């Protein structure tokens, strides 16, 4: 600093030393334009390399997440075993002698429709009756159900079966 090669700045108790740029030769306009062109060219190269790197990383991620040849071979073998067992099960089912006849199936369907209609009818009657009681009841429907001890289908997650 005493010889003038570096400069010194004092900030409170700290001293900062830096190169004296006045001793460096000044660059001409042509050199500055050349340096700016080189910076632009290198920036373009950097962007191209970054894009290429992102593409390669995506490809690497895809390859790492895909199965290897031995894994695929094991998977294919497992699927073939499953397919064979399902085929065998299907053959057993087809050869079974205790099939349901169309008449039995129709009978069961009719009974289900009858029970479903009755369930709807009774639920509607109970709902209408409870609504009539609740018209003059000072508390909420929920409080009334708790006091009387009524449990609804919804309390137990029960729904009417869909129409077939």
N, C-alpha and C positions, 0 to 999 in steps of 0.2 A: 504494500500500500504506500510506503514511503517512496519507493522507486517509481510509482505511478502506473504499474502494470495492472493492478487491481484497485477497485475503489471501495471505500468503506462508508457505510451509512449507519448511524446510531439511532436506535429506537428505544428510548428509555435505557434500560440496563443491557439491552442486546445490541450486538454489532453484526451487521451483515456485510459480507465481502462478495463482490461480483466483478467479472471481467470488465475492463474499461473498453467500451465499444468505440470510443472516439479514436483509438489507436488502430482499429481494423480498417482495411481499405473499403471504400464505399463502392457498392456494386452499380454498374451502369444500367440504364433502362433496358438495353438489349439482354443483359444477363438476367435481370429481374423477369422479363418476359419469357426467357428461356426456362428459368426455374418454375414460373407459373405453369408453363406448358408441361413441364416434366411432372409437376404435382398433379395436374389434371389427368395426365396419362396414367400415372401410378394409381390415382384414385379410381379410374376406370378399371384398371387391372385388379385392384383390391375388391371392387364390387363384383367383378366376374368371378374371382376366386371364392368370395363369400357365397355367392349364388351356387357355385359348383359344390362347395362344402355342404351347404344346406341340402342340396339334392342328394349328395352321397350319404349324408346322415339319415335322411328319410329312407333311402334305399337300405341302409344298414339296419335301421329300425324294423323295416318290413321283413328283412331276411332273418333278423334275430327273433321276431315274433312268429315266424312260420315254423312248421314242423320239419325236422330233419328226416332224411330218408329212412333210417332205422325206426324212428318214431312212427312214420307213416305206415311202414310195413307192419309194425305191432298193432296199430289202429285198424288197418285193413283186416288183419287176422282176427282181432277181437270182434269186428263187425261181421265177419263171415261166420264166426261161432254163434253170435247172437242170431243171425239170420237162420242158421241151421236149427237152432233151438226153437225159434218161432215157427219155422216150417214144420218141425216135428209136433209142436203143440197144436198147430192148425190141423194137421192130419189127424191127431188124436180127437180133436173137437169134431171134425167132420165125420169120423168113424164112430162117434159115440151114438148109443141107441136111445138115449133119453132126451130126444129133441122135443121142443114144445110145439104142439100142433097149432095150426092157425086158429082153430076153435078155442083152444085154451087161452091163447094170446088175446083174442077178441073178448073173451069173458073177463079176463083181468083188466083190460082197458075200459070196458063198460063199468066194472066195479069201481075203478079209480075215478072215472068221470062222475059217478053217482056220489062217491064219498067227497070229492072235491066240491060238487054242487052243494051238498049238505053242509060242508064246512063253511062255504061262503054264506049260505043262507043263515046259519046260526050266528056267524060272526056279525053279519049285518044286523040281525035282530038284537044281539047283545049291544052293539054300538048304538043303535037307535034308542034302546032302553037307557043306556048310560048317559047319552046326550040329553035325554028328557030329564033324568035325575039332576044332571049338572046345570040345567037351566036355572034352577032355584038354589043351587048349592053355593055358599059364599066363598069357598076356597077354590084352589086350582084343581084341574083334572088329576094332576099327578098326586096331590095331597089326598084327594078323595080315594084314588086307587090304593094308596098306601094305607089309609085308615081302614078301608073295607077289606084289603088283602087281595086285590085283583091283580093277576099277572097276565099280561098280554102276550100275543105271539111275538111282537117286536122286542119285548123284554128278553126273550130267549132266542132271538135271531131266527125264528121260524117263519117261513114264507109259504104261501100256497104253491103247490106244484104247478108248473107250466102246463098249459093245455097241449095235449099231444094229438 
